[in-house]
Amino acid sequence: MTPEQEAAIKSHVQAIAKILYEDTPIEQLQTLEGIQTAVRTHLLEQVGPKLTLFLSKAVQAQVKGVNGD
């Protein structure tokens, strides 16, 4: 990964974290357990599915390109 890509990831992750922070009840952010639960929930419900869908579509496009479809 290039330094530019790493910087882009850092920037995007911070933007995502801000959005998810604003969507998390403040009471949940008072303990380490609450923070871990919030992060896990957001990853499972918001981030993971979208990332999986993107990667799946990227692979499908790549396979189509290789197969000439």
C-alpha positions as CSV (number, residue, x, y, z in Angstrom):
1,M,0.0,0.0,0.0
2,T,1.4,3.4,-0.9
3,P,1.7,6.2,1.6
4,E,-1.0,8.1,-0.3
5,Q,-3.4,5.1,0.0
6,E,-2.6,4.9,3.7
7,A,-3.3,8.6,4.2
8,A,-6.6,8.2,2.3
9,I,-7.7,5.3,4.4
10,K,-6.8,7.3,7.6
11,S,-8.9,10.3,6.4
12,H,-11.9,8.2,5.4
13,V,-11.8,6.1,8.6
14,Q,-11.8,9.3,10.7
15,A,-14.8,10.6,8.7
16,I,-16.6,7.3,9.1
17,A,-15.8,7.3,12.8
18,K,-17.2,10.8,13.3
19,I,-20.5,9.7,11.7
20,L,-20.7,6.5,13.7
21,Y,-19.8,8.5,16.9
22,E,-22.7,10.9,16.3
23,D,-25.0,7.8,15.8
24,T,-24.0,6.2,19.1
25,P,-25.7,7.0,22.4
26,I,-23.3,8.9,24.6
27,E,-24.1,6.6,27.5
28,Q,-22.6,3.7,25.5
29,L,-19.3,5.5,25.2
30,Q,-18.7,5.8,28.9
31,T,-17.0,2.4,29.3
32,L,-14.5,0.3,27.3
33,E,-17.1,-2.4,27.1
34,G,-19.6,0.0,25.7
35,I,-17.2,1.4,23.2
36,Q,-16.2,-2.1,22.1
37,T,-19.9,-3.1,21.7
38,A,-20.6,0.1,19.7
39,V,-17.6,-0.5,17.4
40,R,-18.5,-4.2,16.8
41,T,-22.2,-3.3,16.2
42,H,-21.3,-0.6,13.7
43,L,-18.8,-2.9,11.9
44,L,-21.3,-5.7,11.7
45,E,-24.3,-3.6,10.7
46,Q,-22.9,-0.7,8.7
47,V,-19.3,-1.1,7.6
48,G,-18.8,-4.8,6.9
49,P,-21.8,-5.4,4.7
50,K,-21.0,-2.4,2.5
51,L,-17.3,-3.3,2.3
52,T,-18.2,-6.9,1.4
53,L,-20.6,-5.8,-1.3
54,F,-18.0,-3.5,-2.8
55,L,-15.3,-6.2,-2.8
56,S,-17.7,-8.7,-4.2
57,K,-18.7,-6.4,-7.1
58,A,-15.0,-5.6,-7.7
59,V,-14.2,-9.3,-8.0
60,Q,-17.1,-10.0,-10.3
61,A,-16.1,-7.2,-12.6
62,Q,-12.5,-8.5,-12.6
63,V,-13.7,-12.0,-13.4
64,K,-15.9,-10.7,-16.2
65,G,-12.9,-8.8,-17.6
66,V,-10.7,-12.0,-17.6
67,N,-13.4,-14.1,-19.1
68,G,-14.3,-11.5,-21.7
69,D,-17.9,-11.4,-20.7
